[in-house]
């Protein structure tokens, strides 16, 4: 991905932040981060990323609540969102997908799996030609 697409990583664990930044930066992504759930939706609005990677367990607000707010906003309802969580039970996956997650990934993840998921959900849709 050489066109410098922007990803906003909403995550509060420094080791995950650094790992994701490293993996995606090497692939040409411009990675910005935000670590507080309380104003995460405002951060998405302000930065207008091409893709969001969203942790579920954040200070002050659940990633699920943030996802629901993003999907309720017309300007962000189509924004690709990769939900990242340490809670990998089926009910967590079901909830994320029901709330509108584009993809769901469990920590710990492999570098390759993360990169493939990001590339997949960031790919332009194969709709009608423009």
N, CA, C and O of each residue as an XYZ file, in Angstrom:
520
protein
N       0.863     -1.174      0.000
C       0.000      0.000      0.000
C       0.896      1.218      0.000
O       1.423      1.606      1.043
N       1.070      1.814     -1.143
C       2.051      2.876     -1.246
C       1.436      4.266     -1.316
O       2.173      5.246     -1.428
N       0.121      4.386     -1.256
C      -0.481      5.707     -1.386
C      -0.670      6.406     -0.043
O      -1.364      7.420      0.024
N      -0.073      5.893      1.019
C      -0.093      6.578      2.303
C      -1.463      6.719      2.918
O      -1.807      7.780      3.438
N      -2.243      5.668      2.865
C      -3.561      5.735      3.490
C      -3.403      5.926      4.984
O      -2.391      5.544      5.569
N      -4.419      6.526      5.597
C      -4.356      6.849      7.014
C      -5.196      5.898      7.843
O      -6.354      5.620      7.530
N      -4.585      5.410      8.904
C      -5.298      4.571      9.859
C      -5.233      5.249     11.220
O      -4.202      5.792     11.617
N      -6.348      5.204     11.918
C      -6.387      5.691     13.298
C      -6.516      4.473     14.199
O      -7.494      3.730     14.122
N      -5.529      4.279     15.045
C      -5.522      3.183     15.999
C      -6.020      3.714     17.336
O      -5.393      4.587     17.936
N      -7.151      3.184     17.801
C      -7.700      3.585     19.095
C      -7.402      2.445     20.058
O      -8.110      1.438     20.088
N      -6.353      2.618     20.837
C      -5.778      1.554     21.662
C      -5.027      2.194     22.832
O      -4.412      3.248     22.673
N      -5.078      1.559     24.003
C      -4.403      2.141     25.163
C      -3.189      1.353     25.645
O      -2.536      1.769     26.602
N      -2.872      0.239     25.016
C      -1.711     -0.552     25.437
C      -0.500     -0.159     24.585
O      -0.493     -0.386     23.375
N       0.533      0.436     25.221
C       1.691      0.916     24.453
C       2.349     -0.148     23.584
O       2.782      0.155     22.472
N       2.436     -1.384     24.063
C       3.095     -2.418     23.255
C       2.289     -2.751     22.004
O       2.868     -3.018     20.951
N       0.976     -2.738     22.104
C       0.120     -2.980     20.929
C       0.227     -1.794     19.971
O       0.315     -1.975     18.757
N       0.220     -0.581     20.524
C       0.344      0.623     19.693
C       1.628      0.552     18.864
O       1.605      0.768     17.652
N       2.737      0.251     19.521
C       4.018      0.208     18.809
C       4.057     -0.914     17.777
O       4.583     -0.729     16.680
N       3.508     -2.066     18.119
C       3.493     -3.197     17.174
C       2.673     -2.850     15.935
O       3.124     -3.067     14.811
N       1.481     -2.316     16.135
C       0.608     -1.977     14.998
C       1.244     -0.868     14.161
O       1.235     -0.925     12.931
N       1.795      0.141     14.840
C       2.437      1.245     14.108
C       3.576      0.703     13.231
O       3.707      1.094     12.071
N       4.384     -0.185     13.780
C       5.514     -0.762     13.049
C       5.029     -1.563     11.839
O       5.509     -1.365     10.723
N       4.085     -2.459     12.067
C       3.580     -3.332     11.001
C       2.987     -2.510      9.855
O       3.297     -2.746      8.687
N       2.137     -1.549     10.197
C       1.426     -0.802      9.160
C       2.289      0.269      8.505
O       2.154      0.524      7.308
N       3.173      0.899      9.271
C       4.055      1.918      8.690
C       4.947      1.303      7.626
O       5.188      1.917      6.587
N       5.437      0.098      7.876
C       6.274     -0.603      6.891
C       5.505     -0.874      5.613
O       6.099     -1.018      4.545
N       4.183     -0.942      5.715
C       3.339     -1.217      4.553
C       2.840      0.073      3.890
O       2.033      0.025      2.962
N       3.322      1.218      4.369
C       2.963      2.487      3.737
C       1.812      3.240      4.373
O       1.391      4.274      3.856
N       1.301      2.745      5.477
C       0.204      3.437      6.167
C       0.741      4.576      7.021
O       1.836      4.484      7.576
N      -0.026      5.635      7.121
C       0.260      6.703      8.078
C      -0.605      6.404      9.289
O      -1.832      6.458      9.216
N       0.041      6.087     10.403
C      -0.662      5.634     11.605
C      -0.713      6.745     12.639
O       0.322      7.265     13.058
N      -1.921      7.104     13.047
C      -2.068      7.999     14.195
C      -2.783      7.206     15.281
O      -3.470      6.222     15.004
N      -2.610      7.653     16.519
C      -3.164      6.885     17.631
C      -3.964      7.776     18.566
O      -3.773      8.989     18.644
N      -4.859      7.119     19.262
C      -5.688      7.775     20.272
C      -5.939      6.727     21.345
O      -6.217      5.573     21.018
N      -5.848      7.098     22.615
C      -5.920      6.056     23.641
C      -7.025      6.238     24.673
O      -7.054      5.514     25.669
N      -7.926      7.175     24.463
C      -8.993      7.401     25.432
C     -10.350      7.176     24.784
O     -10.649      7.749     23.736
N     -11.170      6.341     25.410
C     -12.481      6.053     24.848
C     -13.441      7.220     24.893
O     -14.318      7.330     24.036
N     -13.295      8.096     25.878
C     -14.270      9.168     26.090
C     -14.441     10.066     24.874
O     -15.564     10.441     24.537
N     -13.347     10.413     24.214
C     -13.450     11.321     23.066
C     -12.962     10.677     21.769
O     -12.524     11.366     20.848
N     -13.044      9.357     21.711
C     -12.566      8.634     20.533
C     -13.366      8.980     19.267
O     -12.789      9.100     18.186
N     -14.669      9.138     19.395
C     -15.486      9.468     18.214
C     -15.070     10.832     17.672
O     -14.996     11.019     16.458
N     -14.798     11.787     18.564
C     -14.317     13.105     18.128
C     -12.974     12.986     17.412
O     -12.722     13.687     16.433
N     -12.116     12.098     17.904
C     -10.809     11.891     17.268
C     -10.980     11.344     15.854
O     -10.262     11.745     14.938
N     -11.927     10.432     15.679
C     -12.192      9.890     14.339
C     -12.689     11.009     13.427
O     -12.232     11.136     12.291
N     -13.611     11.808     13.915
C     -14.126     12.929     13.115
C     -13.004     13.886     12.718
O     -12.907     14.298     11.562
N     -12.160     14.234     13.686
C     -11.103     15.223     13.448
C     -10.038     14.718     12.481
O      -9.516     15.488     11.675
N      -9.717     13.447     12.556
C      -8.609     12.923     11.748
C      -9.053     12.324     10.425
O      -8.232     12.130      9.528
N     -10.330     12.030     10.292
C     -10.887     11.481      9.042
C     -10.001     10.391      8.428
O      -9.537     10.532      7.297
N      -9.768      9.307      9.175
C      -8.911      8.244      8.641
C      -9.620      7.429      7.563
O     -10.837      7.505      7.397
N      -8.829      6.656      6.843
C      -9.380      5.742      5.845
C      -9.855      4.456      6.496
O     -10.649      3.713      5.920
N      -9.359      4.197      7.716
C      -9.668      2.967      8.425
C      -9.415      3.182      9.907
O      -8.507      3.922     10.286
N     -10.215      2.538     10.745
C     -10.030      2.610     12.193
C      -9.759      1.211     12.731
O     -10.440      0.252     12.367
N      -8.760      1.106     13.598
C      -8.534     -0.120     14.368
C      -8.924      0.243     15.795
O      -8.350      1.149     16.400
N      -9.907     -0.476     16.321
C     -10.548     -0.105     17.573
C     -10.444     -1.206     18.613
O     -10.929     -2.319     18.408
N      -9.805     -0.883     19.735
C      -9.739     -1.805     20.862
C     -11.096     -1.799     21.559
O     -11.796     -0.787     21.552
N     -11.462     -2.918     22.156
C     -12.736     -2.991     22.870
C     -12.623     -2.406     24.278
O     -13.493     -1.652     24.715
N     -11.543     -2.759     24.987
C     -11.397     -2.316     26.372
C     -10.510     -1.078     26.441
O      -9.284     -1.165     26.370
N     -11.153      0.069     26.581
C     -10.467      1.355     26.615
C     -10.815      2.095     27.902
O     -11.850      1.822     28.510
N      -9.969      3.023     28.323
C     -10.330      3.850     29.480
C     -11.558      4.702     29.142
O     -11.648      5.267     28.052
N     -12.474      4.785     30.058
C     -13.637      5.682     30.007
C     -14.776      5.288     29.085
O     -15.884      5.802     29.238
N     -14.542      4.388     28.125
C     -15.631      4.037     27.218
C     -15.306      2.750     26.481
O     -14.161      2.518     26.093
N     -16.305      1.927     26.293
C     -16.120      0.661     25.583
C     -15.986      0.896     24.081
O     -16.633      1.775     23.512
N     -15.137      0.095     23.458
C     -15.025      0.139     22.005
C     -16.341     -0.189     21.319
O     -16.622      0.309     20.229
N     -17.146     -1.029     21.960
C     -18.465     -1.345     21.385
C     -19.350     -0.104     21.324
O     -20.055      0.107     20.337
N     -19.316      0.722     22.377
C     -20.101      1.970     22.378
C     -19.594      2.932     21.304
O     -20.375      3.598     20.624
N     -18.283      2.988     21.171
C     -17.682      3.858     20.152
C     -18.102      3.388     18.764
O     -18.472      4.198     17.914
N     -18.045      2.082     18.538
C     -18.452      1.520     17.249
C     -19.915      1.843     16.943
O     -20.253      2.212     15.819
N     -20.766      1.703     17.938
C     -22.190      2.011     17.738
C     -22.372      3.478     17.350
O     -23.186      3.794     16.483
N     -21.619      4.375     17.989
C     -21.699      5.799     17.652
C     -21.201      6.077     16.240
O     -21.784      6.888     15.520
N     -20.126      5.406     15.845
C     -19.615      5.600     14.488
C     -20.647      5.160     13.461
O     -20.861      5.844     12.460
N     -21.284      4.027     13.705
C     -22.269      3.507     12.750
C     -23.550      4.334     12.732
O     -24.286      4.308     11.746
N     -23.824      5.065     13.804
C     -25.027      5.900     13.865
C     -24.822      7.246     13.167
O     -25.783      7.975     12.923
N     -23.580      7.569     12.850
C     -23.250      8.853     12.225
C     -23.141      8.652     10.710
O     -22.307      7.876     10.243
N     -23.978      9.346      9.950
C     -24.000      9.172      8.497
C     -22.626      9.349      7.858
O     -22.299      8.663      6.890
N     -21.829     10.256      8.390
C     -20.516     10.536      7.813
C     -19.524      9.397      8.054
O     -18.517      9.300      7.353
N     -19.797      8.534      9.036
C     -18.830      7.493      9.391
C     -19.402      6.078      9.340
O     -18.717      5.121      9.702
N     -20.643      5.937      8.895
C     -21.257      4.608      8.953
C     -20.620      3.605      8.006
O     -20.747      2.400      8.224
N     -19.936      4.067      6.957
C     -19.280      3.165      6.008
C     -17.779      3.025      6.267
O     -17.101      2.267      5.573
N     -17.262      3.741      7.249
C     -15.836      3.701      7.562
C     -15.415      2.297      7.986
O     -16.017      1.731      8.899
N     -14.390      1.716      7.343
C     -13.944      0.384      7.764
C     -13.408      0.409      9.199
O     -12.571      1.243      9.546
N     -13.898     -0.510     10.018
C     -13.464     -0.607     11.416
C     -13.054     -2.042     11.721
O     -13.845     -2.975     11.583
N     -11.804     -2.198     12.138
C     -11.281     -3.483     12.592
C     -11.316     -3.463     14.116
O     -10.601     -2.682     14.745
N     -12.141     -4.314     14.708
C     -12.225     -4.402     16.164
C     -11.157     -5.378     16.641
O     -11.039     -6.499     16.148
N     -10.384     -4.910     17.622
C      -9.269     -5.674     18.167
C      -9.546     -5.890     19.647
O      -9.802     -4.932     20.377
N      -9.496     -7.145     20.097
C      -9.784     -7.388     21.510
C      -9.038     -8.597     22.040
O      -8.695     -9.516     21.296
N      -8.799     -8.576     23.326
C      -8.225     -9.746     23.999
C      -9.329    -10.751     24.322
O      -9.050    -11.905     24.649
N     -10.581    -10.307     24.230
C     -11.714    -11.187     24.524
C     -12.210    -11.815     23.239
O     -12.943    -11.196     22.468
N     -11.801    -13.050     23.020
C     -12.093    -13.676     21.739
C     -13.236    -14.659     21.736
O     -13.296    -15.532     20.870
N     -14.148    -14.541     22.688
C     -15.270    -15.472     22.713
C     -16.240    -15.159     21.578
O     -16.279    -14.039     21.069
N     -17.017    -16.156     21.192
C     -17.957    -15.984     20.090
C     -18.935    -14.845     20.350
O     -19.306    -14.118     19.429
N     -19.353    -14.689     21.612
C     -20.316    -13.610     21.903
C     -19.701    -12.241     21.645
O     -20.407    -11.315     21.244
N     -18.374    -12.093     21.872
C     -17.700    -10.823     21.595
C     -17.655    -10.557     20.093
O     -17.912     -9.442     19.639
N     -17.326    -11.589     19.339
C     -17.302    -11.472     17.876
C     -18.701    -11.130     17.349
O     -18.857    -10.237     16.517
N     -19.705    -11.844     17.838
C     -21.079    -11.603     17.388
C     -21.516    -10.170     17.675
O     -22.135     -9.523     16.831
N     -21.189     -9.677     18.874
C     -21.572     -8.315     19.244
C     -20.883     -7.305     18.334
O     -21.525     -6.382     17.833
N     -19.593     -7.471     18.118
C     -18.849     -6.540     17.263
C     -19.443     -6.507     15.858
O     -19.642     -5.433     15.289
N     -19.725     -7.676     15.302
C     -20.272     -7.724     13.947
C     -21.695     -7.173     13.890
O     -22.070     -6.512     12.922
N     -22.482     -7.446     14.924
C     -23.845     -6.918     14.978
C     -23.834     -5.386     15.048
O     -24.708     -4.730     14.482
N     -22.844     -4.824     15.741
C     -22.744     -3.370     15.851
C     -22.146     -2.720     14.605
O     -22.139     -1.495     14.482
N     -21.646     -3.541     13.684
C     -21.175     -2.999     12.418
C     -19.676     -3.058     12.183
O     -19.171     -2.374     11.293
N     -18.954     -3.854     12.955
C     -17.522     -3.997     12.696
C     -17.316     -4.585     11.306
O     -18.061     -5.466     10.876
N     -16.309     -4.094     10.615
C     -15.976     -4.629      9.302
C     -15.241     -5.950      9.463
O     -15.425     -6.877      8.674
N     -14.406     -6.026     10.492
C     -13.614     -7.222     10.770
C     -13.356     -7.285     12.270
O     -13.427     -6.273     12.967
N     -13.058     -8.479     12.753
C     -12.844     -8.735     14.181
C     -11.559     -9.525     14.328
O     -11.370    -10.532     13.645
N     -10.670     -9.083     15.212
C      -9.406     -9.783     15.410
C      -9.099     -9.889     16.900
O      -9.323     -8.955     17.670
N      -8.581    -11.049     17.281
C      -8.279    -11.319     18.689
C      -6.787    -11.113     18.951
O      -5.937    -11.520     18.159
N      -6.494    -10.468     20.084
C      -5.099    -10.351     20.553
C      -4.757    -11.627     21.294
O      -5.640    -12.191     21.941
N      -3.544    -12.109     21.240
C      -2.481    -11.602     20.370
C      -2.724    -12.019     18.923
O      -3.355    -13.043     18.660
N      -2.225    -11.227     18.003
C      -2.406    -11.478     16.577
C      -1.030    -11.568     15.935
O      -0.052    -11.054     16.477
N      -0.955    -12.218     14.789
C       0.313    -12.249     14.066
C       0.409    -10.998     13.198
O      -0.603    -10.433     12.786
N       1.623    -10.584     12.932
C       1.841     -9.416     12.072
C       1.152     -9.609     10.728
O       0.499     -8.701     10.214
N       1.307    -10.800     10.169
C       0.741    -11.078      8.849
C      -0.785    -11.046      8.869
O      -1.410    -10.525      7.945
N      -1.384    -11.602      9.920
C      -2.852    -11.603     10.013
C      -3.393    -10.175     10.093
O      -4.396     -9.847      9.460
N      -2.719     -9.330     10.876
C      -3.161     -7.934     10.986
C      -3.038     -7.230      9.642
O      -3.966     -6.547      9.207
N      -1.913     -7.393      8.996
C      -1.690     -6.748      7.714
C      -2.707     -7.208      6.675
O      -3.240     -6.396      5.919
N      -2.973     -8.497      6.640
C      -3.959     -9.016      5.679
C      -5.358     -8.473      5.965
O      -6.085     -8.120      5.036
N      -5.741     -8.402      7.234
C      -7.066     -7.887      7.584
C      -7.193     -6.422      7.187
O      -8.212     -6.016      6.628
N      -6.172     -5.633      7.470
C      -6.205     -4.206      7.130
C      -6.266     -4.030      5.612
O      -7.051     -3.225      5.111
N      -5.452     -4.768      4.891
C      -5.473     -4.658      3.420
C      -6.831     -5.058      2.863
O      -7.341     -4.422      1.940
N      -7.414     -6.107      3.421
C      -8.704     -6.589      2.941
C      -9.804     -5.555      3.143
O     -10.558     -5.265      2.214
N      -9.904     -4.998      4.344
C     -11.025     -4.082      4.597
C     -10.771     -2.694      4.022
O     -11.703     -1.901      3.890
N      -9.511     -2.389      3.674
C      -9.217     -1.086      3.086
C      -9.324     -1.099      1.563
O      -9.316     -0.047      0.924
N      -9.423     -2.288      0.992
C      -9.489     -2.378     -0.473
C     -10.754     -1.700     -0.972
O     -11.815     -1.829     -0.362
N     -10.645     -0.984     -2.070
C     -11.848     -0.337     -2.606
C     -12.903     -1.380     -2.942
O     -12.590     -2.468     -3.426
N     -14.126     -1.042     -2.686
C     -15.207     -1.989     -2.985
C     -15.307     -2.178     -4.488
O     -14.940     -1.302     -5.271
N     -15.808     -3.329     -4.867
C     -15.923     -3.619     -6.295
C     -17.329     -3.282     -6.761
O     -18.081     -4.147     -7.210
N     -17.657     -2.026     -6.646
C     -18.981     -1.552     -7.072
C     -18.949     -1.153     -8.532
O     -18.051     -1.550     -9.275
N     -19.929     -0.371     -8.938
C     -20.018      0.082    -10.322
C     -18.833      0.982    -10.646
O     -18.358      1.716     -9.779
N     -18.353      0.933    -11.884
C     -17.242      1.833    -12.260
C     -17.686      3.276    -12.186
O     -18.857      3.605    -12.373
N     -16.701      4.137    -11.905
C     -17.042      5.569    -11.764
C     -16.732      6.353    -13.004
O     -16.960      7.562    -13.043
